[in-house]
Amino acid sequence: MTLFVQSQRLREHLLLLRGLVAQYEAGRMDFSAMATDWLSNAEQILRELRAPEASEIVSLKANILATTIRGSDAPAAGRRRAEAASVLQALRRAEELLRTRALNNEGHVDSFEEKLIEAVGALAIVGDLPDRGGQSSSAWAKAVWQVLASHPTTRPTSLWLAASLSGVDRLVLLDRILLRLSDSELPVPLSGARE
C-alpha cells in the first residue's frame, strides 16, 4: 500500500471520530458498541499497514471489556459512566496513535520529495531533463524517472528512492514536482502545457 493511500486511510478514519463524539454527547446508549467498532476498524487499518500500533488498539479494546465486566455488579448509571470514561480514554489514545502514524507517513513523503527535487534539479542543471513535448503528465513523469534511473549523476538517488518508495508513490511525487517546475519561470525543457 502506498504512503499516500496509507495516510489517506488513516486521516479518513480519524475524521469519523467527530461523529462518534457527537453520538456520545447525544447520550446514545449504543455509544460503547459504536466506539468499539471504530476501534476494531482502526485495528484492521493498522494491521493492513503492518503497524505495531495495532496491538495497542487490541489492548484498548480489552480495557473497555474489562471495565464492562468489572462494573457488571454496579448500578446501571454507574456502570454506563465507568464504561463511557473507559471508552473515551481508549478513543483519545487511539486517535493519538493514528494521527502520529499519519504524520510520520507524511514526514517520510516530504523527505522523499526533497531527494527527488534534488535529483530533478540536478538533471535540469546539466540540461538532461527530458522535454515534455506533447506527453501527458504521467508519461512525462515516467520519462523523467527513466532518465533519473539511468543518469550517472542521479542514479544513486534513484536507486535509494526505488528501494524506499513504491512506483506509484515515486510517480505521484515526480508529477507534483514537475508540475511545480513547469509552473515556474525557470528556463527548463518544459514545452507543452500541463494537463
N, C-alpha and C positions, 0 to 999 in steps of 0.2 A: 504494500500500500504506500502510495507516495506521501511525502511530508505534507504536501498541500491538502490532500484528502484527509490525512490524519488530523491536521489542525482544524479543518472544516468540521469534521465529525465531532471532535471534542467541543468546539465552540457551539455547534448546533445543540448538543446535549446540554451544555451549560445554560443555553437560552431557555430551556424548558423549566429551569428552577423557578423563574418568576411566577409561572402559572401554578407550580406546586406550592409555593409560599402563599399565593392568593387563596388556594384551597384550604390551607391551614388557618389563615386569617378569617375565612368564611365559616370556620368551625366544622368542616366536613368530617363526618365520622370515619370515612374511609381514607383519611389523610395518611395514616401509617402504612396502609397497603399500597397507596399510590407512591409514597416515598420509597418503599421497599422495591417496588417495580422500577422506579427511576434508578435506584442503586444497582439493581440487577442489570439494567441496560448499560449503566456506566461500567460495571464489571465486564460485561460482554465486549464493549468497545475496547477497553484496556487489554483484555485477553487477545483480541484480534490484532492489537498493536504489539503484542508480546511484552507488555509493560508490567513491571513488577508491582506497580500500584494496584493491580487487580486483586492481589491477595489482601491488601489493606481494606479494599471495599468489602471483601468477604468478611473480614473481621468486624467492620462497622455493622454489617447486617446481623452478625452473630450477637453483637452487643444489644441491638434492638430486640432480638429474640429473647435474650437473657433478661432484659428489663421487663418484657411482657410476661415471662414465666415467673420472675420474682414477684411481680405485682399482682399475680392472679388471685391472691387472697385478700387484697386491699379492696376498699370500696371502689365502685366503677369510676367515679370522678377522679379519685387519686391515682388510679391505675392509668387513666387516659392522660392525665397531666405528666406522669412519670414517663409514659411511652412517648408522648409528644416531645418532651425535653430530650429524650434519648435520640429520637428521630431527627430533631433539629440539629443536635450536635453532630450526628452522623452526616447529615447533608452539608453542614458547614465544612467538615473535614474533606468530604468527597469533592466538594466544589473547589477547594484549595488544591487537591491532588490533580484534578482535571485541568484547572487553569494553569497550574505550574507546568504540566506536561505540554499544553498548547503553547505556552510562552517559550518553553525550551525548543519545541519544534520550529517556531518562528525565528528564534535566535540562530538555529542551525541554518535555516533557509537564508537568513541575512548574511551569515559568514560565507556560505557557498556562493551567494550572489556577488559578494565582494571579490572573491577569487575569479569568478567568471568575468566580472567587469575588468579586472586587471588583464586577463588573457585577451579579451576582445580589444582592449585599449592597446595592448602590445601589437596585435595584428594590424590595427588601424595605423599605428605609428610607423610600422615598417611598410605599410602600403599593401598588405596581403589580405585585407578584409574583402571577402567576395562581394561583387557588385550585386545589388538587389535585382536589377533588371525587372522583368515583369513577373517575378516569382511571388507566390503567396507568402505571407509572413512565416508560416510553418515550414515551407520549402526553403526559404531563405535561412531560417534558424538551423535547419538540418545541414545546409551547405556550409554555413559558418562553423558548425560543430565539426564537420569533416575536416575543414582546414585547421581548426584548433587542435584536433586529434593527431594531425599529421605534420604540422609545422614544428620545426626544431625548437623554436622559442617558446611555444605554448604546450608542447606535448607533455611535459611533466605535470603541468597543472591540469590538463585534460585527463590524464591518467588518474590523478588524485580525485578529480570530480567524478569520473566514471566509476571509480571504486566506492565513492561516498554517496552518490545520488542515483536514483532511478533515471532511466532515459527520459521518462515523461517530465520529471522534475527539472532535469537539465534543459530540456527544450522549452519548458514554460519560462524558466529563468532567463534563458538566452533570448527568447522572444520579447520579454519585458525589457531587457537591456537594449536590444536592437530597436525597439520602439522608441525608447528614450533617446537613443543615439540618432535615430532618423529625425526626431523632432528637434534636435539640437542644431546649432548654427555651424557646426564643425564641417570642414571640407573632407568628408569621407565618401567612399563609393556607395551611395545610397539611392541611386536613380530608381524611379518608380515610386508610386505612392503606397503608403501602408494601407492594409485592409482593416 
